[in-house]
Amino acid sequence: MRKRKKKSGFQKLTIVMAWFMAVITLLGVVATALIGTGVFQF
């Protein structure tokens, strides 16, 4: 049971990291699209 609990905790961290990466990728795509359309001028 203890081993399973530790594994689930690690699994939860992996899921959080996966979500974090997905959000960053999504923001990158949105930023690129906005820059491409000329909404943001740097």
SULHUUR-V716423 format. One record per pair of residues at least 6 apart in sequence whose C-alpha atoms are under 7 Angstrom apart, sorted by sequence separation. I is the first residue (numbers start at 1). GAP is how many residues later the second one is. If there is no record, write none. Layout:
I;GAP  I;GAP
//
This chain:
34;6  35;6
//
